[in-house]
Amino acid sequence: MTAPAPGEYTADEIMTVAAARALRDRVTCFVGIGLPSEAANLARATHSPDLVLIYESGPIGAKPGSLPLSIGDGILATTADTVVSVPEVFNYWLQPGRIEVGFLGAAQIDRFANINTTVIGADYAVPKVRLPGAGGAPEIAASCREVIVIVRQSLRTFVERVDFVTSVGFGDGPGSRKYLGLTGAGPQRIITNLGVLEPDRETCELLLTGVYPGVDVGQVRERTGWDLRVAAGLAEIEGPSAAELSALRALRATLPADGGKGAPAGGGAAPLGGAAPLGGAAP
């Protein structure tokens, strides 16, 4: 079967597929609503059927047959291996490092992968925009063994320095996580509608490591608020297969007519808008 061409899928679709591919079978994954949930459930429907989904509300091993509308959606509890209290999710599972992968969204992210989902503007008391807030994101960023961030790339989201540090990525650079006592490895992949960024092992600064078909480095740099460095041997990420697109679209078809656009992405991120053409993020 011929693989779909770039014009046959949206930026959101390839972003979700790329995130799903990052999830290995039989790992534990702390997942929120929105694109993180789509990616995790797509992974379960394709290459990782034994992925263990954990939601903040208490379901462990959830196996929803449709995309949940919120962390309180009953389908999570009714399909889970077990349901525990919220304090147990955080105190027993998350904080001791028992969860391998955490998904986060972001309203802003900076060169050291620090995340803001709290306020836009320099004045916390009188911000330009007050966002949904932290939710469980700070604990996820601190304690999951690794973190994957899913966010659309634009000058509004990829900033030199976040207006407020809701969830620590790599702080001010090397040594910050250790100084703060954060036990997890921090963000290891930032998956956007243009490609993938990963932290440099020495400087902790985000590097562009891969782009999607039809996207060039110039497009990514135009939507980045700092002088973005590019990894040697920049990869072109394979587009979604017909099977991946079919599975994703079947999942999305289970949502209400508005596509769940009012639901925030995992970890308290700003609401997701409608699907955009590939490379179509607003600057």
N, C-alpha and C positions, 0 to 999 in steps of 0.2 A: 504494500500500500504506500502511495506517495505521501511524504511528510507534508503537512500544511505549510504554505508559504507565509512570510511575515504578514501580508495583508489579510490573511484568513484567520488571524487571532488578534486579540487586543493586548495592550500593555499589561493590564491586570491579569490576563490569563497566563502570559508567559512568566510573569512575576510569581504567581501562585504555583505554577508548575515547578519553577526553579526552587521555590521554598519546599515544596513537597519532596523533591528529589533529595534534599538535604537531610531528610529524616530516615534513619536506618530502622530496619525491622527490630522489634523486641526492645526498643529503648523506651524510657519513660519520658513523657513530653507534657509540660505544663502549658496549656493552650488557652488563649482567650477567644473572644468573638470577633468576627470580621475575617479579613484575609488570613490571619493565623489559623483560625478554625477551618477555613476552606482548605488551606494547604495540608493541615494535619489529617483531615478526613479524606482528602484526595490521596495522600500517601497510603492510608489504610485501604482505600478502594483499589489501589494499583500494586505497588511493589512492597508495601510494608503492612500486610494484613494483621500482624501481631503487635503493631505499635500500641503502646499503653498510653491512652489519653487521660490526663488529669486536669480537671477544671477547678477553679478557685472555690466554687460552691460546695465541693466535697466529693463528686463522683470520681472514682478511680477505675480505670479500664472501661471508660464509656465507649459504646459502639453505636452511635446514632445512625439511623438509616437515612436521616435528612439533616440538613445543616441546622444547628440550634440557633434560636433567635437571641438568646441571652444565656448567661451562666446559670440562670435559674430555670431554663427550659426543662420540663419534665422528662423529655426524651433522654437527657443525660443520665438522670437517676435510674430510670427504668431499664436502661441498657447497660448499666455499669456492673462491674464485678462486685463492687461494694461502694457504699457511700459513708463518708466520715464527716465529722464536724469541720467547720472552717478553721478553728484553732489547730486541729490535728493536721490539716493539710499544710499549714504553715510551720507549726512547731515540730512536727515529727517528720514530715516528708520533705518540705522545702529547705528549711534552715539547716538541717544537718547534711545537706548535699545528696539526698537520695533521688533527686530528680535530675535526669541527665541533660535534657534540653528544655529551654524556656523560649517562648515566642513573645516578642514585644513589638508594638507599633510605636510611632513617634510623631509629635507635632513639629519638633525640631531635633536635629542631631548634629553634633559638631565633629571636628576632625579627630577627636579622641573618643568618639562613639558615646559621649554623654548624651542623655535623652531628656527632653523637656516635654511633659504633658500637663503642665500646671498653669503657667501664664505666658502670654506674649507681651513684651514690654519690660522696660527696666524697673518700673515701680510695681512691686508685688501688690501693694495696697490698692493701687489704681492702675491696673494693667490695661493694655489695649484690648486684649481678649483674655477672658478667664476660661481655661480649658477644663475638661472633666476631672483632671487630677491624677493622683498616683495609682489608686487601686492597689493591686499587689505587685506592681512593676518594680519598686525598689528592692523588694525581697527576691524577686525573680532574678534581677540583674546582679544582686549580691551573691546568691547562693546556688543557682543552677550551675551544673558543671560547665555548660556552655550556653550562650544565648544567640538566637537568630532574630534579627530585626527586619521587619518588612515595612517599607515606607516608599511612597512616591518621591522621586527626586525633583527638587526645584530649589530656587534660591531662597524660598521661604522656609523650607525644611532643612536644607543642608547649609548650616551657618558656621561662621568662624568660631563663635562661642555661643552656647545656648543662653537664653535669657534667664533660665532657672534650671538647676540640675535636679530633676525629679529622680532619675535613676543613673547611678554612676556607671560609666563605661570604663574608661581608663584614666579618669580624672584629669590631671595635668600632664600625664605621660607615664613613662616607666617608673615603677615603684609605688604609684598611687594606690593601687588596689591592696597591695600588701600593707602599706601604711594605714589604710582605713580598716584593715581586718576583714576584707571581703574574700570569701573562700572560693568562689567560683572563678572560672577562667575569663568571664566577661563576654562581650559580643565577639563572635568569631566570624559571622557573615552578616553583611547588610545587603539585603536583597531588594532591589528597586525595580522600577519600570524600565530602566535602561541597562542594567547589568548588576554586577556583584562587587562589593568592596569587602576587603578583609584587613585586619590590623597588621601593620609591619611588626615583625617579631622583636625588633630592637627598639624602635621609636614608639610603638603602639599607635601611630598615626594611620588612619584609614588609607588604603591603597586601592585603586581600581584594578581588579584582577580578571574581570571578564565582562564582555558586552554581548548583547543579544544580536541576532542577525539583523542587519540593516541599521545598526546603531554604531556611530563612530565616537572616538575619544573626545572630539570637539563638542559634540552634543552633551556629553556627560560633564565636561568642564564648564560649559555655559550654565549649567544648573547646579553648580557647586560653589559655595560661598568662601572657599579658600583655594589656594594653589594646589590642586589635586595632583598627586603623584600617581604614576602608572607603573604597575609591576612589569618587570622584564618577562617577556613571553606572554603578553596579554592574550587571554583565550577568547575564542568566540563560542559562546554557550549555545548548545544545540536547542533549537526551537522545540515546542511541544509536539509530541507525536499525535496522530489521529486518535489513538486510544486514550491518551492523557486528556485531550480536549473533550472527547466524548464523555469521559468519567466526570470531569469538572463541570461541564455544562449540565449533566444529569443532576449533580449535587445542587447546583445553583437553581435548577428548576424547582427544587423543593421549597425555595424561599417564597414569601409573599410577593405580590406584583411589584413592590418598590425595590425588590432585591435586597432588603435588609439594609438599605443605605443609612438608616439612622443608627445602626448599631456601631459602637466604637470598636476599633481594632483592639487586640489584646493589650492588657496592661495600661488601660486608660488613655489610649491615643485618640486623636481627633477623629470625627466620623469620616468614613470613606465615601468618596464621591462615586459617580458612575464610571464605567469603564472608559478608558481613554485609548486613542490609537497609539500604536507603538511609538515611543519617543515623543509623545504629545504632552508631557507635563508642562504646566505653565511655569515660566521663569519667575 
